[in-house]
């Protein structure tokens, strides 16, 4: 079996070649930061972009240049500044700390969870110069005593403790009520300060055609089954399966061939944080959910996880070469329409929908919960660099997907493909 153990590190390496647009963006953020460190702070800079548009690559290079100047360049406006890189995702944090272990200008302690830094600064009664936040849509927007966060909003608290805050944000990757964000909620905070925003739009992760990416977006954003584009398989291995076990076997073959290929699933199957194994069953298919990863290696890069089903919590932010995605019971098709139905009563990720004191309108709560379910699917849809395979639990949806595949002049895979 071929496994690329540094794939995530390679993706986020500060030495990765940037496009002209990305290079200009890094320079603009550095100029913005240098200006506001002199005064007129706190200030915020937001990079907005869908999954796979290169947001984290920009941040990685930005932070490396910032820390190199802070520690080595006495002529730089950043010299001897105190800066931190924050991410509220334990698996991604592992990658950044691993990168830091190989570069003299980066220390592992430069990378932290937001709550840890907030509490650390408060204990020492200190502030910092620059905070760079990856996956800002995962920041807590309500107290979470389980994680020792006792304030109302992590972004607000970080801005109070830093002169310049740089974030990346994607409203379609908001997955839990305790991290509820919308563009409006974000602007309500950032617009109070000197602020700049930049939108990244070019897809870098997936080799898929723009038409196929748009089909994924229509599915998750509009809750609609659009006709598949005829070029859905151009330079990309896109497949629809009517048998989950056949899909699993194909993913295992891809994993033997190129590595980093995994089965992923939406919620809707037994799942309890009790340390035991909980299985996803679909006909002949039976595999356990991902187990808690106590190692420093990200879940997606552990060879044994070819025998587990990944969730949004283990694959968000990571590239996989091929993905086999199970659309679970919460997502079905409305009979006699091309519309999708979201079944909240079949969603088993109970942590996602915990109540908030600032949300009381039942219709608004329902709308947000449905949005988060489709956001989780959007995250899964955009993991596969070279290919995406799909199986649907709902028989009608499964049948329609197969029909759309055939109608586009595509061919369903044969056994052994």
C-alpha positions, 0 to 999 in steps of 0.5 A: 500500500502506498501512503504519502505521510507528508501530503498534508505538510506538502500542501501547507508548506511555506515553500509551496509555489504561489500563484501571482494572485496569491503572492499579491494577496500575501504582500497586501496583507503584510502591507496592511499589517505593517501599517496598522501595527504603527497605530489605528488598531485593532484591524482585521483582514478577511480572506473569503473562499470556498473549500479548496481555493487555497486559503490555508496555503496563503496563510501558511506562507504569510505566517512564515514570512511574518515570523522570519521577519520578527525573529531575524530581520532587524530592519523589518516593521515586524521585528520582535513582534509577538504573533500567533497562528490559531486553528480550532481543529486538532487534526490541522493543528497537528500539521502546522506544528509538524511543519514548525518542527522543520523550520528554524523561524517557526516554533511549535508554540507559535501554533495554538487553539484559540481558547488556549491562547486567550486563557494564556494571555489573560493569565499573564495579562499580555497582548500580542501583535498579530493573530492569524486564524485558519478555518475561522468558521470554526471559532466558537460564537458562544460559551463552551465550558467543556472547552474552558471558553467562558466568553461569548465569542472567540473572534471578539476576544482575539481582537481584544488581545491583538493589534491585527487579526487575519482570518480565512472564512467560508460560510459553507463550512459552518458545521455546529451551532456553537460555531454559528457564523454567517457573513452578516454575523462576521461583518457585524464584528469586523466592520467595527474596525479598520477592515479589508476583505479579499475573495479567492475563487479559483479551485485548486484542490480538485482536478474537476471541471468548473461545471462539476464543481458547480453541480456539487454547489447546486446540490448543497446550496440550492438543495437541487438535483441538476443534470450532470455535465457531460464533461463530469469525467474530464480529467476527473474520476467521478462516479455514482454507485448503486452498491456501497460495498462496490464503492468501498472496494474501488476506493481500496484499489485507488488507495493501493495505487496512489494512497490517501483514498478514503470512505467518508460519510455524512451523519445519520448512522449510530455515533456516540462518544463512548469509546466504542465502535459504531458501524455504518451499514448499507447492504453488504457494506459494514465499516466503523466510524473513524476513531479518536486519533491520539497520534500526531499524524492526521487521521487521513494519513494513518494507513489503518484508516482505510478500514474506517469511515471518515467524518467531517471532523477528521477530513475537514481541511485535508486533501484526499486523492480519492473519496467514496462518499456516503449520503446518509439518511438525513439527505433524501429526494422529494418524490416526483421532483428534483428537489432534495429533502433534509430529514433533521430527525435522522441526523445523529450528530447531536453535538451539532445542534445544541441550543443557543440563547440568541436563537429563539425563532423555530423556523430560523433554527430549522433553516440553520440546522438544514444549512449545516447538514448540507455544509457538512456534505459540501466539505465532503464533496470537495476533498477528492483531488483526482476523484469523487465516488458517491453512494446514496442511502435513500433508494429514490435519490440513489436511483435518480443519481444513477439516471443522471449519470447515464443521461449525461452519457457517462457509464456506471463503473463495472465490478473491478473498475 
